[in-house]
Amino acid sequence: MKKNFPLQAEGKHPDRVLEAVKHEIRKYFKRERKRDVPKGVDFWDFDCKVGLGADTAQGVRVSAVIEAVDAAAKAGATSVYVEILSKHGTRVLKAKDDDEEAQQDAQS
């Protein structure tokens, strides 16, 4: 999704417009996560960018997209650009150190 959301609409309270934008973003994440994942893929990951325009958008984490839209609205922006591109994600297991394993065994 690459979309420029207006944050001000004639005849509508700005807070309601902002809530509608955030709802549409959350709905997009939910719809994309429901898609079937291909073999060898654990989950859907996302590349996200938020800014006042497509050329000034900066990369943000998935958990910070809504916060970035809120920040743009509080700054008085009339619109906000949101770009969310889905990609394949695989889980990476962290290797435990031998010291940590020895401490866990000693505590048991």
N, CA, C and O atoms as CSV, one atom per row, in Angstrom:
chain,resi,resn,atom,element,x,y,z
A,1,MET,N,N,0.851,-1.160,0.000
A,1,MET,CA,C,0.000,0.000,0.000
A,1,MET,C,C,0.899,1.226,0.000
A,1,MET,O,O,1.778,1.374,0.849
A,2,LYS,N,N,0.668,2.074,-0.941
A,2,LYS,CA,C,1.335,3.371,-1.011
A,2,LYS,C,C,0.215,4.384,-1.134
A,2,LYS,O,O,-0.453,4.461,-2.165
A,3,LYS,N,N,0.011,5.162,-0.079
A,3,LYS,CA,C,-1.155,6.031,-0.084
A,3,LYS,C,C,-0.879,7.316,0.675
A,3,LYS,O,O,-0.177,7.323,1.686
A,4,ASN,N,N,-1.443,8.398,0.169
A,4,ASN,CA,C,-1.376,9.694,0.827
A,4,ASN,C,C,-2.735,9.943,1.482
A,4,ASN,O,O,-3.736,10.129,0.790
A,5,PHE,N,N,-2.770,9.948,2.823
A,5,PHE,CA,C,-4.014,10.126,3.562
A,5,PHE,C,C,-4.223,11.589,3.925
A,5,PHE,O,O,-3.336,12.199,4.522
A,6,PRO,N,N,-5.370,12.170,3.581
A,6,PRO,CA,C,-5.668,13.529,4.054
A,6,PRO,C,C,-6.043,13.473,5.530
A,6,PRO,O,O,-6.787,12.584,5.945
A,7,LEU,N,N,-5.539,14.406,6.323
A,7,LEU,CA,C,-5.833,14.441,7.751
A,7,LEU,C,C,-6.896,15.470,8.102
A,7,LEU,O,O,-7.314,15.576,9.255
A,8,GLN,N,N,-7.328,16.223,7.105
A,8,GLN,CA,C,-8.378,17.213,7.326
A,8,GLN,C,C,-9.414,17.050,6.227
A,8,GLN,O,O,-9.089,17.034,5.039
A,9,ALA,N,N,-10.683,16.929,6.650
A,9,ALA,CA,C,-11.774,16.802,5.688
A,9,ALA,C,C,-12.844,17.815,6.072
A,9,ALA,O,O,-13.157,17.992,7.249
A,10,GLU,N,N,-13.388,18.464,5.079
A,10,GLU,CA,C,-14.398,19.477,5.325
A,10,GLU,C,C,-15.641,18.834,5.938
A,10,GLU,O,O,-16.156,17.841,5.423
A,11,GLY,N,N,-16.111,19.406,7.032
A,11,GLY,CA,C,-17.306,18.919,7.695
A,11,GLY,C,C,-17.071,17.769,8.649
A,11,GLY,O,O,-18.025,17.248,9.226
A,12,LYS,N,N,-15.828,17.357,8.832
A,12,LYS,CA,C,-15.517,16.251,9.744
A,12,LYS,C,C,-14.501,16.721,10.779
A,12,LYS,O,O,-13.598,17.501,10.476
A,13,HIS,N,N,-14.665,16.235,11.994
A,13,HIS,CA,C,-13.733,16.577,13.063
A,13,HIS,C,C,-12.383,15.927,12.773
A,13,HIS,O,O,-12.338,14.757,12.394
A,14,PRO,N,N,-11.290,16.656,12.941
A,14,PRO,CA,C,-9.958,16.102,12.626
A,14,PRO,C,C,-9.629,14.819,13.393
A,14,PRO,O,O,-8.932,13.948,12.873
A,15,ASP,N,N,-10.128,14.699,14.626
A,15,ASP,CA,C,-9.858,13.482,15.396
A,15,ASP,C,C,-10.513,12.258,14.759
A,15,ASP,O,O,-9.943,11.167,14.764
A,16,ARG,N,N,-11.708,12.445,14.212
A,16,ARG,CA,C,-12.412,11.324,13.564
A,16,ARG,C,C,-11.719,10.934,12.276
A,16,ARG,O,O,-11.646,9.751,11.944
A,17,VAL,N,N,-11.209,11.914,11.546
A,17,VAL,CA,C,-10.483,11.628,10.307
A,17,VAL,C,C,-9.212,10.849,10.639
A,17,VAL,O,O,-8.879,9.884,9.951
A,18,LEU,N,N,-8.500,11.264,11.692
A,18,LEU,CA,C,-7.281,10.579,12.116
A,18,LEU,C,C,-7.587,9.140,12.531
A,18,LEU,O,O,-6.847,8.222,12.177
A,19,GLU,N,N,-8.665,8.941,13.274
A,19,GLU,CA,C,-9.049,7.587,13.685
A,19,GLU,C,C,-9.382,6.716,12.475
A,19,GLU,O,O,-9.056,5.529,12.463
A,20,ALA,N,N,-10.028,7.292,11.458
A,20,ALA,CA,C,-10.346,6.535,10.247
A,20,ALA,C,C,-9.076,6.116,9.509
A,20,ALA,O,O,-9.010,5.010,8.973
A,21,VAL,N,N,-8.077,6.984,9.476
A,21,VAL,CA,C,-6.797,6.671,8.826
A,21,VAL,C,C,-6.118,5.525,9.571
A,21,VAL,O,O,-5.660,4.563,8.953
A,22,LYS,N,N,-6.053,5.629,10.889
A,22,LYS,CA,C,-5.409,4.580,11.687
A,22,LYS,C,C,-6.159,3.250,11.547
A,22,LYS,O,O,-5.538,2.187,11.507
A,23,HIS,N,N,-7.481,3.310,11.473
A,23,HIS,CA,C,-8.273,2.094,11.295
A,23,HIS,C,C,-7.949,1.428,9.957
A,23,HIS,O,O,-7.808,0.207,9.888
A,24,GLU,N,N,-7.830,2.221,8.904
A,24,GLU,CA,C,-7.524,1.664,7.584
A,24,GLU,C,C,-6.135,1.023,7.568
A,24,GLU,O,O,-5.943,-0.008,6.923
A,25,ILE,N,N,-5.168,1.618,8.266
A,25,ILE,CA,C,-3.817,1.059,8.332
A,25,ILE,C,C,-3.839,-0.273,9.084
A,25,ILE,O,O,-3.250,-1.255,8.632
A,26,ARG,N,N,-4.516,-0.304,10.225
A,26,ARG,CA,C,-4.610,-1.544,11.004
A,26,ARG,C,C,-5.319,-2.639,10.212
A,26,ARG,O,O,-4.923,-3.803,10.251
A,27,LYS,N,N,-6.371,-2.252,9.493
A,27,LYS,CA,C,-7.128,-3.209,8.683
A,27,LYS,C,C,-6.241,-3.787,7.582
A,27,LYS,O,O,-6.345,-4.975,7.276
A,28,TYR,N,N,-5.376,-2.978,6.985
A,28,TYR,CA,C,-4.461,-3.452,5.951
A,28,TYR,C,C,-3.482,-4.473,6.529
A,28,TYR,O,O,-3.258,-5.525,5.931
A,29,PHE,N,N,-2.891,-4.163,7.700
A,29,PHE,CA,C,-1.978,-5.110,8.339
A,29,PHE,C,C,-2.686,-6.436,8.603
A,29,PHE,O,O,-2.136,-7.500,8.317
A,30,LYS,N,N,-3.889,-6.380,9.141
A,30,LYS,CA,C,-4.643,-7.584,9.470
A,30,LYS,C,C,-4.943,-8.405,8.220
A,30,LYS,O,O,-4.810,-9.628,8.235
A,31,ARG,N,N,-5.348,-7.738,7.135
A,31,ARG,CA,C,-5.669,-8.435,5.888
A,31,ARG,C,C,-4.427,-9.092,5.299
A,31,ARG,O,O,-4.497,-10.221,4.815
A,32,GLU,N,N,-3.302,-8.406,5.334
A,32,GLU,CA,C,-2.075,-8.966,4.770
A,32,GLU,C,C,-1.563,-10.149,5.598
A,32,GLU,O,O,-1.033,-11.112,5.043
A,33,ARG,N,N,-1.720,-10.080,6.911
A,33,ARG,CA,C,-1.249,-11.175,7.757
A,33,ARG,C,C,-2.096,-12.431,7.601
A,33,ARG,O,O,-1.622,-13.529,7.892
A,34,LYS,N,N,-3.332,-12.294,7.150
A,34,LYS,CA,C,-4.211,-13.453,6.946
A,34,LYS,C,C,-3.852,-14.239,5.693
A,34,LYS,O,O,-4.224,-15.407,5.576
A,35,ARG,N,N,-3.138,-13.626,4.754
A,35,ARG,CA,C,-2.780,-14.324,3.518
A,35,ARG,C,C,-1.941,-15.547,3.831
A,35,ARG,O,O,-1.198,-15.569,4.812
A,36,ASP,N,N,-2.063,-16.560,2.994
A,36,ASP,CA,C,-1.263,-17.766,3.156
A,36,ASP,C,C,0.199,-17.449,2.890
A,36,ASP,O,O,0.530,-16.728,1.949
A,37,VAL,N,N,1.074,-18.001,3.735
A,37,VAL,CA,C,2.506,-17.791,3.536
A,37,VAL,C,C,3.066,-18.906,2.668
A,37,VAL,O,O,2.635,-20.052,2.794
A,38,PRO,N,N,4.009,-18.604,1.796
A,38,PRO,CA,C,4.620,-19.638,0.957
A,38,PRO,C,C,5.455,-20.608,1.793
A,38,PRO,O,O,5.774,-20.329,2.949
A,39,LYS,N,N,5.802,-21.745,1.198
A,39,LYS,CA,C,6.647,-22.723,1.890
A,39,LYS,C,C,7.997,-22.097,2.213
A,39,LYS,O,O,8.554,-21.342,1.415
A,40,GLY,N,N,8.510,-22.419,3.385
A,40,GLY,CA,C,9.807,-21.904,3.806
A,40,GLY,C,C,9.743,-20.530,4.433
A,40,GLY,O,O,10.775,-19.965,4.796
A,41,VAL,N,N,8.544,-19.982,4.567
A,41,VAL,CA,C,8.364,-18.657,5.155
A,41,VAL,C,C,7.561,-18.820,6.435
A,41,VAL,O,O,6.579,-19.563,6.462
A,42,ASP,N,N,7.971,-18.131,7.499
A,42,ASP,CA,C,7.304,-18.265,8.786
A,42,ASP,C,C,6.167,-17.260,8.985
A,42,ASP,O,O,5.164,-17.583,9.622
A,43,PHE,N,N,6.311,-16.057,8.451
A,43,PHE,CA,C,5.313,-15.014,8.677
A,43,PHE,C,C,5.475,-13.913,7.634
A,43,PHE,O,O,6.450,-13.896,6.883
A,44,TRP,N,N,4.514,-12.999,7.595
A,44,TRP,CA,C,4.609,-11.831,6.727
A,44,TRP,C,C,5.268,-10.703,7.503
A,44,TRP,O,O,4.845,-10.377,8.612
A,45,ASP,N,N,6.292,-10.116,6.930
A,45,ASP,CA,C,6.968,-8.966,7.511
A,45,ASP,C,C,6.649,-7.760,6.632
A,45,ASP,O,O,6.160,-7.923,5.515
A,46,PHE,N,N,6.918,-6.564,7.120
A,46,PHE,CA,C,6.552,-5.364,6.380
A,46,PHE,C,C,7.681,-4.345,6.388
A,46,PHE,O,O,8.363,-4.160,7.397
A,47,ASP,N,N,7.870,-3.688,5.248
A,47,ASP,CA,C,8.732,-2.517,5.137
A,47,ASP,C,C,7.811,-1.316,5.169
A,47,ASP,O,O,6.937,-1.184,4.312
A,48,CYS,N,N,7.992,-0.435,6.145
A,48,CYS,CA,C,7.080,0.688,6.336
A,48,CYS,C,C,7.824,2.014,6.253
A,48,CYS,O,O,8.947,2.153,6.739
A,49,LYS,N,N,7.170,2.981,5.626
A,49,LYS,CA,C,7.677,4.346,5.558
A,49,LYS,C,C,6.524,5.294,5.835
A,49,LYS,O,O,5.405,5.075,5.372
A,50,VAL,N,N,6.802,6.352,6.595
A,50,VAL,CA,C,5.790,7.355,6.905
A,50,VAL,C,C,6.448,8.721,6.789
A,50,VAL,O,O,7.587,8.911,7.216
A,51,GLY,N,N,5.718,9.673,6.205
A,51,GLY,CA,C,6.227,11.029,6.079
A,51,GLY,C,C,5.166,11.959,5.543
A,51,GLY,O,O,4.024,11.557,5.319
A,52,LEU,N,N,5.547,13.193,5.340
A,52,LEU,CA,C,4.606,14.176,4.804
A,52,LEU,C,C,4.406,13.996,3.309
A,52,LEU,O,O,3.381,14.410,2.768
A,53,GLY,N,N,5.365,13.390,2.641
A,53,GLY,CA,C,5.272,13.113,1.210
A,53,GLY,C,C,6.094,11.885,0.872
A,53,GLY,O,O,6.854,11.392,1.705
A,54,ALA,N,N,5.943,11.387,-0.353
A,54,ALA,CA,C,6.665,10.180,-0.759
A,54,ALA,C,C,8.169,10.399,-0.747
A,54,ALA,O,O,8.930,9.480,-0.443
A,55,ASP,N,N,8.599,11.607,-1.074
A,55,ASP,CA,C,10.038,11.881,-1.134
A,55,ASP,C,C,10.653,12.105,0.244
A,55,ASP,O,O,11.865,11.949,0.397
A,56,THR,N,N,9.859,12.465,1.247
A,56,THR,CA,C,10.386,12.734,2.584
A,56,THR,C,C,10.062,11.623,3.577
A,56,THR,O,O,10.368,11.755,4.762
A,57,ALA,N,N,9.452,10.536,3.122
A,57,ALA,CA,C,9.069,9.444,4.022
A,57,ALA,C,C,10.304,8.734,4.546
A,57,ALA,O,O,11.268,8.497,3.817
A,58,GLN,N,N,10.249,8.398,5.839
A,58,GLN,CA,C,11.361,7.714,6.479
A,58,GLN,C,C,10.896,6.339,6.951
A,58,GLN,O,O,9.740,6.154,7.332
A,59,GLY,N,N,11.808,5.392,6.916
A,59,GLY,CA,C,11.487,4.034,7.338
A,59,GLY,C,C,11.201,3.956,8.826
A,59,GLY,O,O,11.916,4.546,9.636
A,60,VAL,N,N,10.154,3.226,9.185
A,60,VAL,CA,C,9.791,3.014,10.587
A,60,VAL,C,C,9.446,1.540,10.786
A,60,VAL,O,O,9.175,0.813,9.830
A,61,ARG,N,N,9.464,1.122,12.036
A,61,ARG,CA,C,9.073,-0.244,12.372
A,61,ARG,C,C,7.560,-0.367,12.286
A,61,ARG,O,O,6.852,0.640,12.320
A,62,VAL,N,N,7.064,-1.578,12.178
A,62,VAL,CA,C,5.627,-1.821,12.091
A,62,VAL,C,C,4.923,-1.256,13.320
A,62,VAL,O,O,3.850,-0.663,13.206
A,63,SER,N,N,5.518,-1.437,14.484
A,63,SER,CA,C,4.896,-0.979,15.722
A,63,SER,C,C,4.876,0.537,15.846
A,63,SER,O,O,4.158,1.069,16.693
A,64,ALA,N,N,5.640,1.243,15.032
A,64,ALA,CA,C,5.727,2.702,15.132
A,64,ALA,C,C,4.969,3.430,14.032
A,64,ALA,O,O,5.019,4.658,13.976
A,65,VAL,N,N,4.269,2.717,13.156
A,65,VAL,CA,C,3.558,3.369,12.051
A,65,VAL,C,C,2.457,4.277,12.581
A,65,VAL,O,O,2.353,5.432,12.170
A,66,ILE,N,N,1.637,3.763,13.490
A,66,ILE,CA,C,0.529,4.540,14.038
A,66,ILE,C,C,1.058,5.745,14.817
A,66,ILE,O,O,0.488,6.834,14.739
A,67,GLU,N,N,2.142,5.552,15.566
A,67,GLU,CA,C,2.742,6.647,16.322
A,67,GLU,C,C,3.258,7.739,15.380
A,67,GLU,O,O,3.135,8.926,15.684
A,68,ALA,N,N,3.827,7.352,14.254
A,68,ALA,CA,C,4.331,8.322,13.292
A,68,ALA,C,C,3.186,9.106,12.652
A,68,ALA,O,O,3.325,10.303,12.399
A,69,VAL,N,N,2.063,8.449,12.389
A,69,VAL,CA,C,0.892,9.141,11.848
A,69,VAL,C,C,0.347,10.122,12.881
A,69,VAL,O,O,-0.025,11.245,12.540
A,70,ASP,N,N,0.301,9.696,14.151
A,70,ASP,CA,C,-0.128,10.593,15.235
A,70,ASP,C,C,0.781,11.818,15.330
A,70,ASP,O,O,0.306,12.943,15.485
A,71,ALA,N,N,2.084,11.590,15.237
A,71,ALA,CA,C,3.037,12.692,15.326
A,71,ALA,C,C,2.846,13.683,14.187
A,71,ALA,O,O,2.941,14.893,14.396
A,72,ALA,N,N,2.579,13.185,12.992
A,72,ALA,CA,C,2.344,14.071,11.849
A,72,ALA,C,C,1.080,14.887,12.057
A,72,ALA,O,O,1.035,16.069,11.715
A,73,ALA,N,N,0.051,14.258,12.618
A,73,ALA,CA,C,-1.209,14.974,12.873
A,73,ALA,C,C,-1.019,16.041,13.940
A,73,ALA,O,O,-1.562,17.139,13.822
A,74,LYS,N,N,-0.248,15.727,14.984
A,74,LYS,CA,C,-0.002,16.703,16.054
A,74,LYS,C,C,0.845,17.868,15.560
A,74,LYS,O,O,0.753,18.975,16.092
A,75,ALA,N,N,1.665,17.626,14.553
A,75,ALA,CA,C,2.502,18.680,13.991
A,75,ALA,C,C,1.703,19.611,13.089
A,75,ALA,O,O,2.216,20.634,12.634
A,76,GLY,N,N,0.446,19.256,12.829
A,76,GLY,CA,C,-0.413,20.120,12.028
A,76,GLY,C,C,-0.381,19.840,10.538
A,76,GLY,O,O,-0.760,20.698,9.741
A,77,ALA,N,N,0.061,18.668,10.155
A,77,ALA,CA,C,0.126,18.317,8.728
A,77,ALA,C,C,-1.291,18.158,8.165
A,77,ALA,O,O,-2.201,17.719,8.868
A,78,THR,N,N,-1.461,18.514,6.910
A,78,THR,CA,C,-2.766,18.353,6.259
A,78,THR,C,C,-2.930,16.971,5.658
A,78,THR,O,O,-4.052,16.527,5.415
A,79,SER,N,N,-1.811,16.282,5.414
A,79,SER,CA,C,-1.870,14.916,4.897
A,79,SER,C,C,-0.605,14.174,5.327
A,79,SER,O,O,0.395,14.783,5.705
A,80,VAL,N,N,-0.676,12.852,5.258
A,80,VAL,CA,C,0.460,12.023,5.628
A,80,VAL,C,C,0.574,10.900,4.604
A,80,VAL,O,O,-0.429,10.320,4.187
A,81,TYR,N,N,1.810,10.601,4.202
A,81,TYR,CA,C,2.084,9.535,3.238
A,81,TYR,C,C,2.489,8.290,4.006
A,81,TYR,O,O,3.373,8.342,4.862
A,82,VAL,N,N,1.839,7.157,3.698
A,82,VAL,CA,C,2.143,5.881,4.340
A,82,VAL,C,C,2.432,4.857,3.248
A,82,VAL,O,O,1.650,4.694,2.312
A,83,GLU,N,N,3.563,4.170,3.380
A,83,GLU,CA,C,3.938,3.116,2.442
A,83,GLU,C,C,4.207,1.851,3.243
A,83,GLU,O,O,5.081,1.823,4.110
A,84,ILE,N,N,3.442,0.801,2.942
A,84,ILE,CA,C,3.602,-0.479,3.619
A,84,ILE,C,C,3.722,-1.556,2.555
A,84,ILE,O,O,2.791,-1.778,1.781
A,85,LEU,N,N,4.866,-2.225,2.514
A,85,LEU,CA,C,5.119,-3.279,1.545
A,85,LEU,C,C,5.370,-4.577,2.291
A,85,LEU,O,O,6.244,-4.641,3.155
A,86,SER,N,N,4.614,-5.605,1.966
A,86,SER,CA,C,4.781,-6.891,2.642
A,86,SER,C,C,5.942,-7.662,2.021
A,86,SER,O,O,6.231,-7.555,0.829
A,87,LYS,N,N,6.592,-8.442,2.880
A,87,LYS,CA,C,7.709,-9.278,2.430
A,87,LYS,C,C,7.710,-10.540,3.273
A,87,LYS,O,O,7.029,-10.616,4.296
A,88,HIS,N,N,8.476,-11.523,2.841
A,88,HIS,CA,C,8.561,-12.787,3.559
A,88,HIS,C,C,9.460,-12.628,4.779
A,88,HIS,O,O,10.488,-11.952,4.726
A,89,GLY,N,N,9.060,-13.254,5.868
A,89,GLY,CA,C,9.863,-13.212,7.082
A,89,GLY,C,C,10.129,-14.614,7.603
A,89,GLY,O,O,9.251,-15.477,7.566
A,90,THR,N,N,11.333,-14.833,8.084
A,90,THR,CA,C,11.684,-16.115,8.680
A,90,THR,C,C,12.223,-15.861,10.076
A,90,THR,O,O,12.904,-14.867,10.325
A,91,ARG,N,N,11.911,-16.763,10.969
A,91,ARG,CA,C,12.360,-16.626,12.360
A,91,ARG,C,C,13.838,-16.997,12.455
A,91,ARG,O,O,14.303,-17.947,11.824
A,92,VAL,N,N,14.559,-16.223,13.259
A,92,VAL,CA,C,15.971,-16.479,13.496
A,92,VAL,C,C,16.123,-16.802,14.975
A,92,VAL,O,O,15.817,-15.977,15.836
A,93,LEU,N,N,16.592,-17.994,15.256
A,93,LEU,CA,C,16.782,-18.418,16.637
A,93,LEU,C,C,18.127,-17.916,17.141
A,93,LEU,O,O,19.141,-18.005,16.449
A,94,LYS,N,N,18.113,-17.391,18.350
A,94,LYS,CA,C,19.361,-16.914,18.946
A,94,LYS,C,C,20.073,-18.078,19.605
A,94,LYS,O,O,19.449,-18.900,20.277
A,95,ALA,N,N,21.377,-18.145,19.412
A,95,ALA,CA,C,22.170,-19.206,20.024
A,95,ALA,C,C,22.481,-18.815,21.464
A,95,ALA,O,O,22.884,-17.685,21.739
A,96,LYS,N,N,22.292,-19.754,22.369
A,96,LYS,CA,C,22.602,-19.489,23.770
A,96,LYS,C,C,24.097,-19.678,23.996
A,96,LYS,O,O,24.737,-20.544,23.400
A,97,ASP,N,N,24.627,-18.839,24.875
A,97,ASP,CA,C,26.027,-18.994,25.256
A,97,ASP,C,C,26.160,-20.198,26.182
A,97,ASP,O,O,25.211,-20.577,26.868
A,98,ASP,N,N,27.337,-20.784,26.191
A,98,ASP,CA,C,27.579,-21.925,27.077
A,98,ASP,C,C,27.453,-21.512,28.539
A,98,ASP,O,O,27.018,-22.305,29.375
A,99,ASP,N,N,27.833,-20.275,28.850
A,99,ASP,CA,C,27.736,-19.785,30.223
A,99,ASP,C,C,26.287,-19.716,30.672
A,99,ASP,O,O,25.979,-20.083,31.806
A,100,GLU,N,N,25.395,-19.256,29.815
A,100,GLU,CA,C,23.990,-19.158,30.163
A,100,GLU,C,C,23.395,-20.552,30.375
A,100,GLU,O,O,22.604,-20.754,31.296
A,101,GLU,N,N,23.769,-21.503,29.536
A,101,GLU,CA,C,23.257,-22.870,29.665
A,101,GLU,C,C,23.768,-23.505,30.953
A,101,GLU,O,O,23.026,-24.230,31.616
A,102,ALA,N,N,25.017,-23.247,31.319
A,102,ALA,CA,C,25.583,-23.808,32.539
A,102,ALA,C,C,24.872,-23.222,33.769
A,102,ALA,O,O,24.625,-23.946,34.734
A,103,GLN,N,N,24.543,-21.939,33.749
A,103,GLN,CA,C,23.843,-21.314,34.862
A,103,GLN,C,C,22.428,-21.879,34.976
A,103,GLN,O,O,21.943,-22.102,36.085
A,104,GLN,N,N,21.771,-22.110,33.863
A,104,GLN,CA,C,20.415,-22.658,33.908
A,104,GLN,C,C,20.437,-24.081,34.452
A,104,GLN,O,O,19.554,-24.463,35.220
A,105,ASP,N,N,21.443,-24.875,34.059
A,105,ASP,CA,C,21.553,-26.244,34.547
A,105,ASP,C,C,21.838,-26.259,36.051
A,105,ASP,O,O,21.327,-27.117,36.771
A,106,ALA,N,N,22.653,-25.312,36.525
A,106,ALA,CA,C,22.998,-25.252,37.938
A,106,ALA,C,C,21.794,-24.859,38.781
A,106,ALA,O,O,21.663,-25.312,39.919
A,107,GLN,N,N,20.919,-24.027,38.244
A,107,GLN,CA,C,19.738,-23.588,38.989
A,107,GLN,C,C,18.695,-24.671,39.061
A,107,GLN,O,O,17.875,-24.657,39.979
A,108,SER,N,N,18.685,-25.600,38.147
A,108,SER,CA,C,17.658,-26.664,38.109
A,108,SER,C,C,17.880,-27.708,39.129
A,108,SER,O,O,17.105,-28.659,39.218
